[in-house]
Amino acid sequence: MSYITTATAETILGQAVAQEHLDWARAIIDQYSEYRWESTSVTETFSGDGENTYLKLYSPIISVTSLTIDDVAQTEDTDFEIRKVEGFIRSYSGLPFGHDNIAVVYAYGFVSGDKMYGLLPIINVAEASLALFLKKNPVFLTSISIEGTGIRFDENQIQKILATIPKPIIFTEVGNSTLLDPIQGFIGG
């Protein structure tokens, strides 16, 4: 389901687009950036490695419904802490070795009142623009060749539209530095 309605898209674009195009545009946006501009529920499983204490989740975390480790329910503030903005959970007792032995059910995304939620108009314009592009260009071609005459398209219009959408910043280690210290061992990050 799209972030905007067909009526809102028509107001932005000055012409109508189908709900199907808006849904496709939303799918492209969701694939481009893990951020969501609405509450999104998800269940994730992780494999503990016996060393790390942090789980990297999608951010920002709105709420954690449950965390189980080896089928044992964990309690917030007793067994783990949530860092909502950063998008991680820290287990006080560690994350024991196992295959898919950790399960987290949670909601994440930007909702009304969040600072980033103010970017929703930018997302709306990007979604409407993508929907219009998809409507007018149902087949993506990098080149066309008809009877020996060819045309090559160099510009990627979709990438230009997506460039306005924020993506999470990911820090990586450089050389021997540990940029994530003290959270250097994320599982799922």
C-alpha positions, 0 to 999 in steps of 0.5 A: 500500500502506498504512502499517499492516496491517488487524490494526493498524488493528483494534487502533487502532479496535476494529473491522475495516476493509478493506485497500482503505480503508487504501490509500485512506487512505494515498493521501489522506495521501500527497497531503496531505503529501510526507513518507513514513514509509518508504523511497520511491524516485523518479526526477525530472527537472528543467530547468536554467536556467543560473543555479541550482546547487540542486535541491529534492528530497523530504526527507529524502533517504536516498540518491541512486542517480544524478544525470545532467546532460545525460546525463553521470553526476555523482559525489557529493562531486566534482560535487555535495553532498547535504543529506539533511535539507533535501532538496536537492542542490547542483551544484558546476558549476551546472545548465546550461540545458536541457529535462529535462536533469537526472535524479535517482534517489533514495530519501527518507522517514523510516525507523527511527532518524530523529527524525521516525519517532517520529511514525509512531504518529500517522500510523497513527492518522490512516490508521486513522481515515481508513479508518474514515471512508471505510468509513462514508462511501463518498460525500462529500457537502457537502449532501443534499436530499430532496424539498425538505428539505436538510441541509448539512454544514459540518465537514470530517472528513477535514481534521480527521484530516489536521491531525495529519499533519506537512507540510514547512515552506516558506519564501517571500520577503517583500518584498526579503528573501531567506529562502533565501539562500544557497540562494535559487535552487532548481529544483523547490522 
